Amino acid sequence: MPITAAVTAALALLFAAAMTGVFFAFSVSVMPGLDAIEPPHAVRAMRSVNVTIVNPAFLLAFLGLPAAALATGVLLILLGHRAAGLAFLASGAVYLLGALLPTGAVNVPLNDALAALGTPESAARAAEAWADYAPRWTRWNHVRAAASGLSLLLGALGVWLWGRGR
């Protein structure tokens, strides 16, 4: 069981780092970059991103993080490392509430609305659609980035506590 806990802990940290990086990159480069181009091009590019990001590598990290963190927490508690286990349970909970939930409740519905828009007939319509989409999507992406980063830090705390025998 200690080896299983070590593997799930490593996966939780790896997935948390990956998701923090993905959300951070969107917040500091992708969305500002799309905001800097003409709205019809931004709409088309974001639609393409929204389709291509749903791939096995992304989904493994996106969904694997809470599973690995929660499994690690339970295993560590069973092994007598309560504080470390609680840190991993908190890591999973923070990610679930701060990244996964907003994705399903806000970002994906916004993506679906952008996809349902069809081809904007005019630059004005695309500008209106992008103005409705980008600020809200980006705000919630900042939340997802922060939650993923906090999840990573809580997982690191769990490893540190585990190493100290707690």
N, C-alpha and C positions, 0 to 999 in steps of 0.2 A: 504493500500500500504506500510506503514512502516514495517509491519510484513513480508510482502512478501520480501521486501528488506533485512530485517534481516535474513530471511531464505536463500535467495540466496547468501548473503554475507558469511554466515556460511558455506554453501556448497562450495563456491569458495575457501575459506581458507582451508577447510578440503581436498578438491580435490588437491589443490596446495601443501599442505603438503604431501599428499600421493604420488603424482607424483614426487616431489622432492626426497622423500625417495626411491622410486623405482629406479629412474635414478642414484641417489647417490650410492645406494647399488650395482648396476651393475658396476659403475665406480671403486669403492674401494674394492669390494670383488669378485663379480661373474666373471668379465673378468680377473682380475689377477689370480684368482683361476683356471680358465680354461686355462690360459696361462701356468700355472705351471704343467699341466698334458700332457700326450702324445697327439699330434694333433688328431689322430683318435677318441680318447675319448672326446676331446674338441668339435670336430665337431658334434659328436653324441649328446653330452649333450646340446650344443647350439641349435641344431635342436629341441630337446625336449622342451627346454625353449620357443623357438619361437612359438611352437604349443600351449603349455599350458598357456602362458601368455594372449592369446586372449580368455578372459573369461569375464562374466558379471561384476564382481567387478572391474577388470582392466579397461574395456571399459567405465564403468560409470565414474570413476575418470578421465581417459584420455580424454574423449570427454565432460564430464560434466563440467570440469574446465573452458574452454573458454565460454561455454554457461552461466554458473552461473556468471562468472565475468562480461561478457558483459551485461547480464540482470541486475545485480546489478548496474552497471554504469549508465545504462539508467534510472532505477528506482530512483536512488539517484539524478540524474540531474532533473528529473521530480518533485522530492520532494524539490528542491531548494538547494541541497547540491552539488554544481557544482564541487568543488575541490575533494571531496570524490568520486563523480561519475567519474571524469576524472582519478583518481588513479585506480579505478576498470576497466575502459576501457583500460588503459595502461597495467594493469595486464593481461587482456585477450589478448591484442595485442602481448605482449611480449611472452606469452605462444604459441600463434598461430604461430608466426614467428620463435621463438627460439626452440620450442619443437615439435609441431605438424607438421610443414612444414618439418623440417629435418627428422622426422620419416618417412614421406611418400616419401620424395625425396632421402634419403640416406639409413637409417637403414633397412626399409622394403625391398627395392630392394637388399640390401646385404644379408638379410635373405633369400629372394627368390632364389638368386644365390647359396647360401650355400645348400638350400634344393634341388635345381635342380642338384647339383653335383652328386647325387646318392651316392652309397657306394664307397668311394675311394678304388681303387684296391690295393693300397700300402700305407705304412706309409709315403713314400716320397710325394705322391700325396696329402694326407691329410695335411701334413706339409705345402706344397705349398698353398693349399686352405686356411688353417688357417692363414698363414702369409699374404695372400692377404686380408683376411676378418677382423681379429681382430683389427689391429691398426686403420684402418679407422672407423670401427664401434664404437670403444671405443672413439676415438676423437670426433665424432659427439654425442656420448652419454654424454660426458662431457658438450658439448654445451646444450644439452637438460636438464641436471641437473642444470646447471647455470641459464638457462632461467626459469625453473620451480621455482627455489629458488627466483629469482628476481620477478617472478609473485606473489609468496607468500608474499614477502616483500611489494610489491605495494598494494596488498590486505589489508595487515595489516595497511599500511599507510592510505588507504581509510577508514578503520574502525576508526582509530585514528582521522582523519579529520572529519568524520561524528560525532563522539563523541564530538568534539569541535564546532560543528554547522557549519561546512564549506562545 
